[in-house]
Amino acid sequence: MIELRQVTLAFEESAAPILDRVDLRLEEGELVVVSGRTGVGKSTLLGVLTGLVPGFTGGRLSGEVLLDSESILHLPPRERAHFIGYVGQDPLAGFVTDTVEEELAYGMEQLGLPPGTMRRRVEETLDLLGLAELRDRELRTLSGGEQQRVAIGSVLTMHPRLLVLDEPTSSLDPTAAEEVLATLTRLVHDLGMTVLMAEHRLERVLPFADRLVLLPGAGRLVQGTPAEVLRHSPVVPPIVELGRVAGWEPAPLTVRDARRRARELVRGLVAPAPVEAASGRVLLRADRVAVTHSRTPAVNGVDLSLHAGGVTALMGRNGSGKSSLIWALQGSGRRSGGRVAVLDRAEAGAAGLPAAADLDPADLDAASRRELVGLVPQTAADLLYLETVARECAAADEGAGAEPGACAALLERLVPGIEHHTHPRDLSEGQRLALVLAIVLTARPKVLLLDEPTRGLDYPAKEELARVLDDLADAEHAVLVATHDVEFAARVADEVVVLAEGEVVSDGPVDQVLGESPAFAPQVTKILGPGWLRVDQVTAALAEQRSPAGVLDG
Amino acid sequence: MRHRPARDLHPVAWWAWAIGLAAAASFTTNPLILIGLVGVASIVVAMRASAQPWAASFRLYLALGALIVVTRVVFRILFGGVEGGQVLLDLPEIPLPEWVAGVRLLGPVTSESLLAGLYDGMRLAAIVICVGAANALANPKRLLAAVPSGLYEIGTALVVAVTIFPQLADSARRVRAAQALRGGPTGRGGRVRRFLVPVLEDALERSINLAAAMDTRGYGRAGGAGMGQRWATGALVLGGLLGVCVGTYAVLDTTAPRVLALPMLALGVLAALAGLVSAGRRVTRTRYRPDRWLLAEMLVLACGLACGYVGWLLVREQLTVAHPGVSMVPYLSPLALAGLVVAALPAVLAPEPRVARR
């Protein structure tokens, strides 16, 4: 149906092309997933199809884009709107109107469809995506999953033949993400829609994908069935990694499939020891913290302790109060009730205040607050405002009263090898996060809070972040990280707190909390049962099984 | 009255009604009529404004009106005005140099001068409040959606601008909170920069995202208009607007040649309309569920027109009611009262607003 032929795209004449003579053919009714590291050209590939590249990004495009063997290479996005629908990463950023119904109709108004047709399609789409209840709602008041479904609906009303989605689930909680993916599968199965989506959290989309397109870098493109492509991919979701470790051939792609084969595997293995909660000193204690936003309670009576050397994951659906809680703990956010005490100020490195005093960060000024509790907010780039990494670091040193070079040294330790003259905007997602983390840590807080740091990070960047958090915990920091990413939580946390409607609904060691929850269970737990969290546990257990003597000696 | 289904009145009807009221206010300096008009506007807003955010803006307009009245009166005290009359407060006059002849600073405050300032301020305040009422009653975005298709591009730009403001406020709040999390220069310039750079970056990114989203959804599809046709449309619209401006000026300035007055105005309006029609013809867009124009809209419009007409009649027939002057006690005639009552009728004639469900 749609075909890319020998497509080459380079942003600068001299630089290596982002896409180098790429061929891709999309057939009617297929669901194709595009994967690869951030910055490798996933969005660019999608943009070539929608027409946004090179119009909105610049660059030189050559090759051919064919729709039913007619060239559409030179059509601008607006002239492709009736056969290619595009849904971006952040639905809110793409909304033009302010209510659900008007948003669904907007595209059709541009196409000039007759009013009767518009009305019929709006009603059909409302039903198809389960949005009928929300038709009069203001878009800003919808939850993330609902917004994303409206965004999909607003292009569906134009009856496109191809739906292109750029990481549609990256900012959604696990349940909302499932909801959106289920909607997409339904479109493919029931309506025969062709869907092309970029995604780097592969674990969720693999079961639905007909084909996988992998961009390994250097402008190349590998395609095939998911099993084929993943066999040689350097980064794979946990389920495929488990398959490799266990020697399953072909690699399983669905949890159901893997579970069937896992029975044998588990029989001979020693289950990993239960995770022990960090037992270090309590560095931050919250008692019945409450936050109210214009009379609606966001956080309602939360008790929480953060221990030195411990990493706690804060989970819950979008809007469950995670961000409000984090800001309230730091002291910058308004709190309507309860107490927060940060303990052992003397250790926190500030002089002039009584040692071992319990301090409430909300009572202090911003500068003393950040010496007690560091916070990396959801949009970390909000902290950056200078032209180079070096200047950002120098400003951070000056602001924290640290000796010059402290921040740069921290950054070098977190993520080595960042060029100091780079503009922070040109850093990769993961590097920018590391820079913000270094700036925050320059004030030497012992307690560190991170709000959704994994958003937009690919597997290697997430692994890097996990390592950084491990190191911080080893250095006797107390870390709290809010995340939607269950695999990341399983990798990094030793305790998990789950919020719902501003209240703690479960907390405890990571293996218990994640294992008990159907929504938050990582893939390995789903396959092997409670107790198992990560593939490295299986690797270790297999090694032990093969050479029990070595373990005894160790 | 039988039960009517709740719906939002056509925004144009509300604006026409409000303009009628504002016109009536502009014809008079009678404080009783002006207070009456403000009261009418407030009642209608209280009865028929929906629970949407824009409706809350009416209070701001009331405050603005009060500010206008106070400013006018204070100016009268500072700079005097009407010479002679009953002295209320004899302030010493501050001598000013020769070259500001004609301006007096302080000096005796007369009751006439104060009243003149008060009436004048009230007139301006009443006009502002009438516009505020329209703003509170009609969704500004729906009004923009009702513009003729020739003005569609401008309408869209305005809609986007209206949407951007709350988002900009969000982003400003976010950045301010985030910057408190890091150390950095605390000097004035440094602080401003720390705040502005991320906010502006955010705004820029957002606008590019929105532009891309609109483009992929078909905004601005070519309607088959040639270059020549575009030029013709532009020339007609611009020429028409110029004609309207010249005509309006000549109508107001009685010393201007008469041929520039009404004939010019009519010509300008015609040219502008022709431009709009020509522009509208090349737009292939359609509108989803446009606001309907029904009986209630006609009635509300008629009430506004009637109110404006009564204001005009008062000037012609009952000058002492329209402009009681500062030396007599203002009073209301039955005609003026009737005008106010008619202006208030939309409070019951218009259907109940359809409050967005939450």
Chai-1 contact restraints between the chains, C-beta under 6 A:
chainA,res_idxA,chainB,res_idxB,connection_type,confidence,min_distance_angstrom,max_distance_angstrom,comment,restraint_id
A,T50,B,T216,contact,1.0,0.0,6.0,A-B,restraint_1
A,L52,B,A212,contact,1.0,0.0,6.0,A-B,restraint_2
A,F56,B,A212,contact,1.0,0.0,6.0,A-B,restraint_3
A,P77,B,D215,contact,1.0,0.0,6.0,A-B,restraint_4
A,P77,B,T216,contact,1.0,0.0,6.0,A-B,restraint_5
A,R78,B,D215,contact,1.0,0.0,6.0,A-B,restraint_6
A,R78,B,G218,contact,1.0,0.0,6.0,A-B,restraint_7
A,R78,B,G220,contact,1.0,0.0,6.0,A-B,restraint_8
A,R78,B,R221,contact,1.0,0.0,6.0,A-B,restraint_9
A,A81,B,R217,contact,1.0,0.0,6.0,A-B,restraint_10
A,A81,B,G218,contact,1.0,0.0,6.0,A-B,restraint_11
A,Y86,B,T216,contact,1.0,0.0,6.0,A-B,restraint_12
A,A93,B,R206,contact,1.0,0.0,6.0,A-B,restraint_13
A,A93,B,N209,contact,1.0,0.0,6.0,A-B,restraint_14
A,G94,B,A213,contact,1.0,0.0,6.0,A-B,restraint_15
A,V96,B,M214,contact,1.0,0.0,6.0,A-B,restraint_16
A,A105,B,Y288,contact,1.0,0.0,6.0,A-B,restraint_17
A,G107,B,R217,contact,1.0,0.0,6.0,A-B,restraint_18
A,G107,B,G218,contact,1.0,0.0,6.0,A-B,restraint_19
A,E109,B,R285,contact,1.0,0.0,6.0,A-B,restraint_20
A,E109,B,T286,contact,1.0,0.0,6.0,A-B,restraint_21
A,E109,B,Y288,contact,1.0,0.0,6.0,A-B,restraint_22
A,Q110,B,G218,contact,1.0,0.0,6.0,A-B,restraint_23
A,Q110,B,Y219,contact,1.0,0.0,6.0,A-B,restraint_24
A,L111,B,G218,contact,1.0,0.0,6.0,A-B,restraint_25
A,G112,B,T284,contact,1.0,0.0,6.0,A-B,restraint_26
A,G112,B,R285,contact,1.0,0.0,6.0,A-B,restraint_27
A,G112,B,T286,contact,1.0,0.0,6.0,A-B,restraint_28
A,M118,B,Y288,contact,1.0,0.0,6.0,A-B,restraint_29
A,D136,B,A356,contact,1.0,0.0,6.0,A-B,restraint_30
A,D136,B,R357,contact,1.0,0.0,6.0,A-B,restraint_31
A,S332,B,A177,contact,1.0,0.0,6.0,A-B,restraint_32
A,S332,B,A180,contact,1.0,0.0,6.0,A-B,restraint_33
A,A366,B,A180,contact,1.0,0.0,6.0,A-B,restraint_34
A,R370,B,L181,contact,1.0,0.0,6.0,A-B,restraint_35
A,L375,B,L181,contact,1.0,0.0,6.0,A-B,restraint_36
A,P377,B,A178,contact,1.0,0.0,6.0,A-B,restraint_37
A,D382,B,R174,contact,1.0,0.0,6.0,A-B,restraint_38
A,D382,B,V175,contact,1.0,0.0,6.0,A-B,restraint_39
A,D382,B,A178,contact,1.0,0.0,6.0,A-B,restraint_40
A,D382,B,P198,contact,1.0,0.0,6.0,A-B,restraint_41
A,L383,B,A178,contact,1.0,0.0,6.0,A-B,restraint_42
A,L383,B,R182,contact,1.0,0.0,6.0,A-B,restraint_43
A,Y385,B,R194,contact,1.0,0.0,6.0,A-B,restraint_44
A,Y385,B,V197,contact,1.0,0.0,6.0,A-B,restraint_45
A,Y385,B,P198,contact,1.0,0.0,6.0,A-B,restraint_46
A,A395,B,G184,contact,1.0,0.0,6.0,A-B,restraint_47
A,A396,B,G183,contact,1.0,0.0,6.0,A-B,restraint_48
A,G399,B,G183,contact,1.0,0.0,6.0,A-B,restraint_49
A,G399,B,G184,contact,1.0,0.0,6.0,A-B,restraint_50
A,A400,B,G183,contact,1.0,0.0,6.0,A-B,restraint_51
A,I439,B,R182,contact,1.0,0.0,6.0,A-B,restraint_52
